[in-house]
Amino acid sequence: MKFTEIGLNDQLLEAIGYMGFENATPIQEQAIPPIMKGKDIIGCAQTGTGKTAAFVLPILHKLTNREESTVNTLIIVPTRELAVQIEQQIQGLSYFISVSSKAIYGGGDGKDWQADKDALKSGTDIIVATPGKLLSHMKMGYADFSSLEHLILDEADRMLDMGFIDDLTMIFKKLPEKRQNLMFSATMAAAIRKLARTLLQDPVEINLALSKPAEGVKQSVFLTFDEQKNPLLKYILEKRKDYKRIILFTSTKDKVNEIARYLSKNGLTAQGISSNLDQKEREEVLRGFRSGRIRLLVATDVMSRGIDIKEINMVINYDCPSDAEDYVHRVGRTARANEKGEAVTLVNPKDMARLSKIQDLIGSEIPQRQLPEALGEGPKWVDKKPGKGGRNFKGKGKPRHHKKKHHHKGKGGHKKQNAKKD
């Protein structure tokens, strides 16, 4: 469906056209009309599907020509990176509309606190905030949400995983009972459904949570011992010197600096980003990566849902993610907006069960690649899920290659670029 068929006002259509988008993604096509009609929504959609625009566009449509100076919309997100990303997208889509917005998150100084306070007191149209920092301001008594009409929770599953449920409960108690509630999550676990029952009124349910990496991602796996990982990483990167942007995901923030140091010592300059850096340092790293000044970025899973940078050529999972859903989010950083990308995962013996879960989730086997001869033999594949079949690699470091391609063609085809910025 084209955006011109959804019923958005001309100013928004002009902004969308200016950004080069014409066709709505499935989540946008299904969510925008009921949101415009005032319905509560529970949407299950993963990173890369265009869900940010799915809730931002109808809100901006409602706010066109609005004259009140009050906080109209509150968007709560789990991380500062996602808050910044959404606020930037609001600015882009509202280019031809007189709408104000502010991202509120932790890690700033006294000037940032004052700017946040001014935004909450003066009645900024749209506030995008992380739970902890927002609650800190609300406890001071000057945040006025008495005229709030829209509450949006984005990545609700991640907020619950991060332990924000108590903060969210306290925030909800301070908001007007009569409001439109929109909740988006990559998964629909029992805790999410429980939260939805307490928050939403007769919601429209949209479920696009079939977790599949984009068709343009070339996926592969190396079975490797831990001591082989660094030289294997060096080998992979030296073969990809034409790639301009590469993200390496690791399991802990302590490993971030270790990997970055190893790469730098071997002539592959890399920059790590984690919670060990303060907010300004993290923003500086992201600016460098976005501009291309930093080619290799080493990060934890915090970044898998909190970064929106186009033309990321490759994702390397230095550690296999503990949650199969996180694999999809990591891999979703590449091959965005119908581009091509590559994703390589290093799997040690302990992570083979995790790989089995990932393959079950995405519904296909990830081709296994042979280690470089100089590194010796890697571990033998052990099927951690007997009876599933097809994953019983027993050879001497020589993997089976799976040539079957899985096509997941979305609605709308490829007539023009889809709005998949998330």
N, C-alpha and C positions, 0 to 999 in steps of 0.2 A: 504494500500500500504506500502511496506517495503521501508526504506530509500535507500536501495541498488538499487531500481528501479527508483529513482528520477533523478539520474545523478550527484550526488555530488561526489567530488573528494575523493580519497582514504584516505587522511589525516583526512578529516572531518568524514568519515565513521568510521575510527578507533576511533576517539574521541567519536562519538555517541555510538559505541559499548562498549567502556570503561565505559560510563555512564549508561549502561544497557538498552538502548532503541533500538528497532528494527522497530516498526511500526509507521508510520507518522499519526498524527491526521488529521481530515478533513481540518482544516485551513492550516496546513503544506502541505498537499497533493495538495491543490488548489492554494496556494500562491507561493510556492517555484519555480515551473517551469516558470511562467510568470516573476517573479522577476529576475531569471537567464537570461531571454531573454531581459531584459531591459525595461519591461513594467511598467507603473505607476499602482499603486494598491490602491483601497479603500476597506478595509476589515472591516467588521462589525462582531466582535467576542468578547465574554466576557472573563473575567478572568477565567483561568483554562483550556482553550482550546489549549494551546501551541502556542499562537501567537508570543511570543518573539522569539522562535526558528524558526518560520515561516519566519521572516525577517532577523534574525541573520545568519542562515545557508547559504542562497544564497549570502549574502554579503561576508561572509568569503570565500565561494567558489570562488568569483570573486577576492578576495584579495590574494589568494594563490600565492606564489612566486613573489609578488609585491615588487619592489625595490625602488620606489619613497618614499621620506620622506616628504609627504604632508598630510593634513587632507583630507581623502577620503570620509568619511561617518559621517553625523551628525544626531544623534538621540535625539529628543526633547521630554521630558516627564514632567508631571505635578508636581511630588514630588521627593524629595531627596531619599526617600526609594525605589521608583521604579528605579531611576537612578542607585543606588547601586546594586539593584537586577539584572538589565539588564547587567551591566558591569561585574558582577560576572559570569553570564551565558556566556557572551562573552569569558571570561577567560577560563571557562571550555571547551567550544566547540572549542576554538582555541589552545588547549593544544599542538597539533602536528603541528601547523602552526605559522609562524613568523609574528604575527599581534599584534600591540600595541593598547591599549584602555585606556580611562580615563573618570571617572565620575566627572562632574563639577556641584556643587550645593551649595546653601547658607548654612550659619551657621558655617562656619569654621573660622580659625584665619589667621594671616598673612602668616604663612607657607603654609597653604592650598591655599591661593591666589597665592603665588609664584609658587607652584606646578602646579596649573591650567594654569597660564601664560606660564610656560615652555612647557606644553603639547600643548598649542595652537600655540606657536611660533615654536616648533621643528617639528611639522607635525605629530602628533599622528594619526594613521590610522583611529580609530573610536572614536569620542567624543560623550558621552552621557551626556546631560545637561538639567537642568531646565531653563525655559525661562528667568527669571529675572537675575539670575547669569550670564548666557551666554551673555545677552545683556550688562551687566556691563563690561565684558571683551571686547566685540566688540567695545564699545564706546571708549576704551583706544587706539584702533588703531593697536594693534599687533596681533590680531586674523586673521590668513590668511586662508580664505576659497576659494581662487581663483581656486584651483584644485578640489573642491568638486564635487563628482559624484553622491552621494546618500543623500537625505534628508528623514528622517523618523519621522513621528509624531505618537507617541503611546499614547493611551487614549486621543484622541483629544477632545472628549466630555467633559472630566473632565477639560482639560485646558481651554476650553471656559467657563465652569461653574465657574472656579476660577478667571475669568477676565483677562486671558493672551492674549486676541486677539490683543491688541495694541502692546504688546511686540513681539508677533509672526509676526505681519505685518512688524515691524521695522527690525526684523531679516531676513525675506524673502527678503527685499529690498537690503540687503547687501550680498546676496548669488548669485552665477552665475545663469543665467537664464537657461542654458542648464544643466540639471541634471535629474536623476531619482527620482521621488517622491512617497513615500509610506505612506499611512495614515490609521491608525487603530483606531477604535472607538467601544465602547460597544453599542452605540445607533446610529441611523441614523436620528437625528432630522434635522429640516430645516436649522439650523445654520451650522451643519456639512456639509450638501450638498452644501450650499453656499460657505463654505470654500473650499470644494473639487473642485468646478467649477473654482475657481480662482487659485488653486494650481496645479491641476492634468491635464495631457494631455491624452485624450482618454484612461481613466483608465480601467483596468479590475476590475469589481466589484464582491466582494465575500461577501455573506451575510449569516453568521451563527449565527445571533443574536436572535434565538429562545431561550429566556432566561428561562432556566430550571435549577434548582439545580441538581447536580450530582445524579445519581440513588442511590448511596451509602449513601446519607444523610437521616437520619431519622428525619423528621421535626415534630414539635409540637408547640402548642400555649397555653398559659395560659391567660385567661381574668382576669385582676387584677386591683384593685385600686392602686394608687401610694403608699399609706402608707403600702400596702401589699408586695410591690416589694422586699424590702431588706430581710425580713424574708423568702420570697419565694425563693430568690436567695440563701440564706444560706441553705435552705432545699434541693434545687436542687444540690448544690455543695457537700453537705455532702453525697448525694446518689451516687456521681460520684468520689469517692476517688481513684479509680483505673485509672482515666484519667490522663495522664501525662502533657498534654498541653491544656489549655482552654482559649479562647479569649472572653471577654465581650465587646460588643459594646454599647456605649451610645451616646446621641445626641449632647452633648456639652463637651468642655474640662474642664469646671468647675466641671461637675459631675464625671469626671474621678477620681480625687483625693478623692472626697466624697465616692465613691463606694469602692475604694481601702482601705481607712481608715476603713470603716465599716467592710469589710471582714477581715482585719488584727485584728481588735478588737474582732472578733468572731472566732479567731483561723484559719482563712483561708488566709494566707499571699498572698497578691496580689501586683502587681506593675503596676502603671499607666504610659501611654505614650501618650504625646500630644505635641502640639507646645509650651507649657509652658516650656518644656525641651530644652536645647541647643542640637546641633547636636551630640556632643560626648556623652552626657547623653542618648540620644535616641538610639544611636548605642550600648551603653553598655547594655541597657535594652533588646534590640533585641538579643544581644549575649547571655544574660542570659536566655532568653526564648528559643532560638534555642538550647542551650546546655541542657535545662531541669532544670537548677538551679532555674528559675522562672516558676512556674506552671500556675499561673493565671495572664493574661495580660488584663488590662482594657484600652480600646482605643476608639478613635472617628473614623468616616468614612474615615479619611485620611489613616488609616491603612488597610481598606478593600481592596484597590487595590495596596497597597505598601508593602505587606509582602509576602514572599515566603518561608514558613517553612513547611516542611513535617510533617506528623503525628500529626496534630492538631486534637484532639479527638472531640472537642465540640466548638460550637459557641453559645453564649447567647446574644440575642438582648434585652438588658435591656430596651431600648426604641425602639419602632417600627420605622424603617427608614422612613423619609418623602418622599423619592423617591423609588418607587417599584424596580427600577434597582439596587439601593444600597442594597436591601435585597439579591439579587442574588450574588452581589459581596461579601457581608459579609459571606453568607452561603458558598460561593465558597472557603473560607479559609480552610474548612474541606473536608474530603473525596476526596482528590486529588490523582491523579495517581491510580485510581481504588481502593482506600482504603475506609473504612467505616467511618462514622462520624455522629454526632448528632447536630441538630440546634433547639434551644428553643427560642421562642419569647414571651416577656411579653407585653400584649396589654391592655392599659387602655381605658376608654370610649372614649376619644378624638381621639384615634388612630384606632378605628374600621374602619373608612373610608379608612385609609391607608392599613389596612389588606385586605380589599375588593379589592383594586387596586393590591396588591401583588398577591392575589389569581387569579385575572383576568389575570395578566401578566404570571404567571407560568402555568396557565391552569388547576389548581387543587386546591381543598380545603385542607388546612393544618389541620390535626386532632387537636381538642381542648381537653385539659386535665383538670381534675378537681383539684381545689386547695386542699392542705392538709386541713383536717378537722379543725385543730387547728387555721387556719387563717380565718375561717369563710367563708361566701359567697362572691364571686366576683361579678362584674357587669354582667348584662344580655346582651347577644348579641343582638345588634340592626342592622338589615340589612340596611346598608347605600346606597345600590343600589337596590331599589325595582324592581322587575321583573326579577332579575337574577336567583332567586330560589336557594334552597339548603342551604341558609345561614341565617336561621332565628331562631337561638338558643334562646329559651325562658325559659329554665328550671332553677331550683334553684342551680346554680353552677355545675350542672351535664351536661357536654358537650356531643354532639353527636360524635361518633367515626366513622371515615371513613376508611373502610378497603380496598377500591379500590387502587390498586397500579398502578402507571404510569411509564411505562418503556420507556426510551429514549436511545436506544442502538445505539451507533455511529458506523461508518464504521470502519472496521478493526478488530472488535471483541475483544477478550481478550486473544489472543494467547500469548502475552508477554506484558510487561509494555509499555504503550504509552508515548511519550514525552509530558507530560502535564504540565511541569514546565513552569510557565508564568512570 
